[in-house]
Amino acid sequence: MNLTYEEIIEKLYELENQDKVLFKEQKFGIISNNSLGIYHKDLRLIAKQIGKDNQLAIELFDSEIYEARILCSKIFNPKGLTENLMEKWVRTFENWEVCDSFSMGVFAKSDLALTKILEWSDREKEFEKRAAFAIMAAYCMADKKSENELFSQFFKLIKKASTDERLYVKKAVNWALRNIGKRNIDLKKEAIKIAEELLKTKSKSAIWIAKNALTELKKEEIRMSDYPRSIYRN
């Protein structure tokens, strides 16, 4: 179904529910400007009707409607991503939901993922910095072929950012550490070692990250991947 920009905007306004805006803010800490209060499941249905359409995605983002921007992240083909678009979009991120939608759905699947992990891990703004580690966490699952050396390099960035006390940064750093550890059995050992090092620091944030990661990585039953599959096979 070929939906026009105008038809999509009309659909979004038909789904408007300001009670959901308040619920998301109170329940999940999602504070958003110009939000209509539409859940992801409803946006996914619209995205399925549209398919991949980068020009339309850009137009939706530029509408400044919050849910139109989330929809943009669902219909944009990562192969068409440019640095200019990434920089334009990341500077608008106002909460973890929109940050993660773009980081997981678009950025981590693009050829620019590694570049932006390195660049954004030192950003000052909370959700720009979070984006680096959200991309990192998602990239661990998106890249099924790279060797362990690539992911081991991320530990330096994780250790450096572990002292950032801001909630949504430290949660993303923790997420990235856990996902690297779940990539395969060897990286799991490395991730546990890094977490144990963080436990010895004086940073409350680093200690929280470490304890949370160790709780998951040391479980007897943990869902593990085996990437790259050429080495790790069942």
N, C-alpha and C positions, 0 to 999 in steps of 0.2 A: 504494500500500500504506500503510495507516494503522498505523504502529508506535506503541505506547505508550511512555511514559518508561521503564517497567520493561523492556520488550523491547529498547530501545536500549541501556540500561545492560548488560543481559545480553550483547548482541552485542559491546559494547566489551570486556568481560571475556573473552569467547571469543577475541578477537584479541590479548590481552595477550602481549607478548614483551619481557621485561626486557633481553634482549640488544640490542634496537633502541634502548632508552632510552640504554644506554651508548654505542652506536654514534653516535647523534645528538649526544650530548654531546661525544664525542671528535672526530668528523668536522666537525660544524657549530657547535659551541659552544652547543648548545641545552640549557640546564640548566633542568629543570622539576620542580616538585613534584607528587606524586601522579600520575605519568605511567604509562601502560600500555604505551607503545612501539608506537603504531599510526601508520602512514604516511598521508599526505594522500590517496593514491590509494584507500585502503580507506575513509577517512572520506567521500570524495566519493561512493562507491558507496552508503553508508548515507544520505547527504544526498539523493541522487537518489531513494531509496525514500521518504523523508519528504516532500520538497517544502518549500515555505516554511511555517513555523509559528512565529510569534513567541512564543507562550506556552510551547510546548515548548522552544524555544531558550533562553528565560530559565530554565526549570527545569533544563535541561542545564548551563547555566553555573553555576547555584547548587549543582550536585552537587559542585563543586570538583575533579572529575576533569579532568585536563589535556586529554585528547582530547575530552571532552564539551564543553569550552569552545571548542576549535577547531571542533567540529561546530556549535556555536551560531552561529559566524561564517558558516557555510555555509548555514544554513537561516533566518536572520533576515532579514526583509524591511526594507530600509533606510527605507522609507516610515513605518515604525512607530517609528523611533528617537527617543528623547528625550534631552535634556541630562543628566538624572539617570542614565539607563542608561550613556551615554558616560562620565560621570565615574566611575561605579561600576566599569565594566569596565576603563578605562584604568589605574586605580590598582592593578590586579592583575597587569598585564603584567610577566612575569619574564624574557622573552627576546625575540629579534627575530621568532621564528616566530609566536607568538601575537599580538604587536604588529602584524605585517604582515598576518596573516589578517584581523583586524578592521579595520585601516586601509584595506586594499584592498577587502575584500569587503563591508563595511558602511558604515564612516564616510565614505569618499570618495564614496559613491553617495547620501548623504543630503543633506537641505537644510541640515544643520548643519556641513557640511564646512569651509566658509570660516571660520566662527566659531571652530571648534576649531583650525584651522591657526594663526590669530592668537593664540589663548589659550595653546595648548600649546607654541608655539615658544619660550616663555620658562620653561617648567617646569624644575625642578631635577632631578627623577628621570630617569634615562637613557632608559627606555623610554616614559615619558610625552612627553618631548621628541622622541624618535625618531618617535612616532606623528604628530606635527605634520607632519614632513617626509615620512613614508611616505604620509600622506593627500595631501600636496601632489604627490608623484610620481604617485600613482594618479589624482588629480583631473585632471591634465594630459591623461589619456586618457579619463576618464569624462565630462568636460564638452567636448562637441564644438562648442559654439555660441558661447561667450564670446570676446570680442575680446582682442587682445594686451595691452591695458592692464591687464586683471585679472591676467595672469600676470607682467607686468613688475613688479608690486607685490611679488611674492614675492622678487625679487632682494635687497631690503633685508633680509628675514628670513634669507636664505641667507648674506649677508655677515656679519650679526651672529652667526649660529650657527657660522660656519666656523672659529672659533678654539676650539671645544669639542673637546678632544683625545680624548674617549671614543669608542671604536671604533664603537659602534652608532649614535651620533649623527652622527659625521662621515660614515659610510657612507650614512646616509639623506639628509644634506644634499647629498652628491655625487649621489645617485640623483635627487633632486628637480631639481638643476641640469641634469643630463643630459636628464631627461624634458621639462623646459621647452624646452630647446634642440631637442628632436626634435619639438616640436609643429608648427612650420612654419619656413620659411626665414628669416623676419624675427626670430623669437625665437631661432633658432640663432645669428644674428649677435650678438644681445644677450647670450646666455649665454656665448659665446666671449669677449666683451668683459669680462664679470664675472669669468670664470676668469682672464683675463690680469691683471686688477687684483689678484686674490687671490695670484697668483704673486709679486707685489711686496711682500707682507707678510712679517713675520718669524715668523708662526705656522706651525709644522710641519703642523698639521692643515689649515689653509687652503691651503697649498702642495700637500699631497697631494690634496685635493679638486680643486684647479685642474688639476693634471697629469693626473689620472685623467679628468676631464671633457673636457679638450682632446684627449686621445688618442682618445676616441670621437667627439667632435663634429667633429674635423678629418679623419676618415677620408674617403677618396674615395667609398667606398660605405657609406652609413649609412642605416638604415631610418628614413625620415621620415614624419610624418603631414602633413596639410594642413588643420588645423582653424583657424578655422571654414571649412567647405567652401564657404560662400557667397562667400568671397574666394579661397581656395586650391583650385584645381581642376587636375587633370592635363590 
